[in-house]
């Protein structure tokens, strides 16, 4: 079946492809952009931290950057319009942007909950919606969502993050089916713990699988050839999905304990994670302010229409 799916859709070579990578200023996104560019692709690095994305793009020959808050539909439209105006098409979207605040659920602020769901889940949906019309029109395109092992396994201390990554995986698998036959393919990459700022302060030793950003970047590029529904990083983790797919709670719990430890995400070094936590708190506050402003504007419009 995977082979038939791959063969029934247009081949997309890395060389010459026009690629958007979200959350590309750092970590997985930056390494993915660099690998695409090294293969001859035209790469657009997008990030909510526009200056960070611009700095990363300057280090990658031929790369361009654009500011993008993936939770903002208008910014998605602006970025897609700019890329189409400059390069004429979009071949690949890498939905990579994500945030990972972790800790006791009852201590999580409402603004943090909203940020996680809006970036990790809604951002994926907005990205697909933004590029699908032009991809379907060209009958050619590939969308890769960087989900997480947390999109398959429930992990204490990551309730909202789990929800967002389950949603991202589910959306990608559903889109894969809905748009089959249009020339657009959809794949998901499921990394274990990645050695980036997102995992700062976590104990990555013991049984928890760990990988480098470049490992994930290579897996993202590999989906252009395989068009696989799910690609695990590291690959050996995929053997555990057979148990998860059976939906037997005891089996899922066993996999969680074996791979990650029961309360791994609750055992973080707060000092080591301070810089990342501060950045997420800042983004959460900014996001809440934007949402409040949008809500106020909507209320004003509704009041005006009632008059």
C-alpha positions in Angstrom: 0.0 0.0 0.0 2.7 2.6 0.8 4.5 1.8 -2.4 1.2 2.1 -4.4 0.5 5.5 -2.7 4.0 6.7 -3.6 3.8 5.5 -7.2 0.4 7.0 -7.8 1.6 10.6 -7.0 4.0 12.8 -8.8 7.7 12.5 -7.8 9.1 15.5 -6.1 12.9 15.8 -6.1 14.6 17.9 -3.4 16.7 19.6 -6.1 14.6 22.5 -7.4 11.7 22.1 -5.0 10.2 25.2 -3.4 9.9 24.4 0.4 8.4 26.2 3.4 9.6 25.2 6.8 7.8 26.6 9.9 9.6 27.1 13.2 12.8 27.2 11.1 14.8 29.6 13.2 16.1 26.9 15.5 16.5 23.2 16.1 14.7 20.7 13.9 13.3 23.5 11.6 16.7 25.1 11.0 18.4 21.7 10.3 15.6 20.7 8.0 15.8 23.9 6.0 19.6 23.5 5.8 19.3 19.9 4.5 16.7 20.9 1.8 18.9 23.8 0.7 22.0 21.5 0.5 20.0 19.3 -1.8 19.3 22.1 -4.2 15.8 23.2 -2.9 14.6 26.8 -2.7 13.9 27.1 1.0 11.8 29.6 3.0 12.5 29.7 6.7 9.5 31.0 8.6 9.3 31.6 12.4 7.4 33.8 14.9 10.8 35.1 15.8 11.4 36.9 12.6 14.9 38.0 13.4 16.0 34.5 14.4 14.6 33.1 11.1 16.4 35.8 9.1 19.7 35.1 10.9 19.3 31.4 10.2 18.5 32.0 6.5 21.6 34.1 6.1 23.7 31.1 7.1 22.0 28.9 4.4 23.0 29.7 0.8 20.0 30.8 -1.3 17.5 30.6 1.6 14.9 33.2 2.3 13.0 34.0 5.4 9.6 35.4 6.4 7.9 36.2 9.7 5.1 33.7 10.4 3.0 33.2 13.5 1.4 29.8 12.5 -1.7 30.6 14.6 -2.5 33.7 12.4 -4.4 32.8 9.2 -3.7 36.3 7.7 0.0 35.7 8.1 -0.3 32.4 6.5 -2.0 34.0 3.5 0.6 36.7 3.3 3.5 34.2 3.3 1.9 31.9 0.7 1.2 34.9 -1.5 4.8 36.1 -1.2 6.2 32.8 -2.1 3.9 32.3 -5.1 4.8 35.8 -6.3 8.6 35.1 -6.0 8.8 31.4 -6.9 5.5 30.6 -8.6 4.7 27.5 -6.7 5.0 25.6 -3.4 6.1 22.0 -3.6 6.6 21.1 0.1 5.3 22.3 3.4 7.1 21.2 6.6 4.7 21.9 9.5 7.4 21.9 12.1 6.6 24.8 14.5 5.8 23.7 18.0 6.0 24.5 21.7 6.5 22.0 24.6 5.7 23.5 28.0 5.5 20.5 30.4 4.7 20.0 34.0 1.8 19.3 36.3 -1.5 19.9 34.4 -3.2 21.8 37.2 -0.4 24.3 37.4 -0.6 25.1 33.7 -2.0 28.5 32.9 -4.9 29.1 30.6 -2.7 31.1 28.2 -0.2 28.3 28.1 -2.9 25.8 27.3 -4.2 28.0 24.5 -0.7 28.5 23.1 0.1 24.8 22.9 -3.2 23.9 21.2 -3.1 26.8 18.8 0.6 26.4 17.7 0.8 22.6 17.7 -2.7 21.7 16.4 -4.4 24.7 14.9 -1.1 25.8 13.3 -0.9 22.5 11.4 -4.5 22.9 10.1 -3.9 26.5 9.1 -0.7 25.5 7.2 -2.4 22.8 5.3 -5.4 25.0 4.4 -3.0 27.7 3.2 -1.0 25.6 0.8 -3.5 23.0 -0.3 -5.4 25.1 -2.9 -2.2 25.9 -4.9 -0.9 22.3 -4.5 -4.2 20.8 -5.7 -4.3 23.2 -8.5 -0.8 22.0 -9.6 -1.8 18.4 -8.8 1.6 18.2 -7.1 2.7 18.7 -3.5 3.8 17.2 -0.3 3.0 18.1 3.3 5.1 16.8 6.3 3.9 17.3 9.8 6.5 17.0 12.6 4.4 15.4 15.3 6.0 13.5 18.2 6.3 10.2 20.0 3.8 12.0 22.3 1.3 11.8 19.4 1.1 8.1 20.0 1.9 7.6 23.7 0.3 9.3 26.7 3.0 10.8 29.0 2.3 12.2 32.5 3.3 15.9 32.7 2.4 16.5 29.1 -1.4 16.3 29.0 -2.0 19.3 26.7 1.1 18.6 24.7 -0.1 15.0 24.2 -3.5 16.4 23.1 -1.9 18.7 20.6 0.3 16.0 19.1 -2.4 13.4 18.9 -4.4 16.1 17.0 -1.6 16.9 14.7 -1.1 13.2 13.8 -4.8 12.6 13.4 -5.2 15.6 11.2 -2.3 14.5 9.0 -3.6 10.9 8.6 -7.1 12.2 7.8 -5.7 14.7 5.2 -3.6 11.9 3.7 -6.9 10.0 2.9 -9.0 13.0 2.0 -6.6 14.4 -0.6 -5.4 11.1 -2.0 -5.8 11.3 -5.7 -5.2 15.0 -6.0 -1.5 14.7 -6.4 -0.9 15.9 -2.8 0.6 13.6 -0.3 0.8 13.9 3.5 3.3 12.3 5.9 4.0 12.6 9.6 7.3 12.3 11.4 7.3 11.1 15.0 10.5 12.0 16.8 11.3 10.8 20.3 13.0 13.3 22.6 15.1 15.7 20.5 18.2 17.4 21.9 17.0 21.0 21.4 15.9 23.8 23.6 12.4 22.2 23.9 13.9 19.3 25.9 16.2 21.5 28.1 16.1 20.5 31.7 14.8 17.0 31.0 16.8 14.0 32.0 17.4 12.4 28.6 19.4 9.5 29.9 18.1 6.0 30.8 15.5 4.4 28.6 14.1 7.5 27.0 15.0 7.5 23.3 16.9 10.6 22.2 17.8 11.9 18.8 19.5 15.0 17.3 17.7 17.6 15.2 19.6 16.4 12.1 18.2 12.9 12.6 14.7 14.3 12.4 15.7 16.5 9.4 16.9 13.5 7.5 13.6 11.7 8.2 11.6 14.7 6.9 13.5 14.7 3.6 13.2 10.9 3.4 9.4 11.2 3.2 9.7 12.8 -0.2 10.9 9.4 -1.4 8.8 7.1 0.8 5.6 9.2 1.2 5.1 7.1 4.4 2.2 7.8 6.6 4.3 7.7 9.7 8.1 7.8 10.1 9.5 7.2 13.6 12.8 8.7 14.7 14.6 6.6 15.9 13.2 3.9 13.5 13.2 1.1 16.1 10.5 2.9 18.1 8.0 1.9 15.3 7.9 -1.6 16.7 6.1 -0.3 19.7 3.3 1.2 17.6 1.9 -2.2 16.8 0.9 -2.5 20.5 -0.4 1.1 20.6 -2.5 0.5 17.5 -4.2 -2.4 19.2 -5.6 0.2 21.6 -5.1 -2.1 24.6 -4.5 0.3 27.6 -2.2 -2.2 29.4 0.0 -2.5 26.3 0.1 1.3 25.9 1.1 1.7 29.5 3.8 -0.9 29.2 5.3 0.8 26.1 5.2 4.2 28.0 7.0 2.7 31.0 9.6 0.9 28.9 10.4 3.8 26.5 10.0 6.9 28.6 9.6 6.1 32.3 6.4 6.8 34.1 6.9 10.4 35.2 9.8 11.5 33.0 8.3 14.8 32.0 7.6 15.8 35.6 11.3 15.4 36.5 12.8 18.5 34.9 15.6 20.8 35.9 13.8 24.1 36.2 17.1 26.1 36.1 18.3 24.4 32.9 14.9 25.0 31.3 14.6 28.6 32.5 15.4 30.3 29.2 13.0 28.2 27.2 10.3 28.6 29.8 10.7 32.4 29.8 10.4 32.4 26.0 7.3 30.3 26.1 5.8 32.5 28.8 6.5 35.5 26.6 4.8 33.9 23.6 1.9 32.8 25.7 1.3 36.4 26.9 1.6 37.8 23.4 -0.7 35.2 22.0 -3.3 35.9 24.8 -3.1 39.6 24.0 -3.6 39.0 20.3 -6.6 36.7 21.0 -8.1 39.3 23.3 -7.6 42.0 20.7 -9.2 39.9 18.0 -12.1 39.1 20.3 -12.7 42.8 21.1 -12.6 43.6 17.4 -15.1 40.9 16.6 -17.4 42.2 19.4 -17.3 45.6 17.9 -18.2 44.3 14.4 -21.1 42.4 15.9 -22.3 45.5 17.7 -22.0 47.5 14.5 -24.0 44.9 12.5 -26.8 45.0 15.1 -27.2 48.7 14.6 
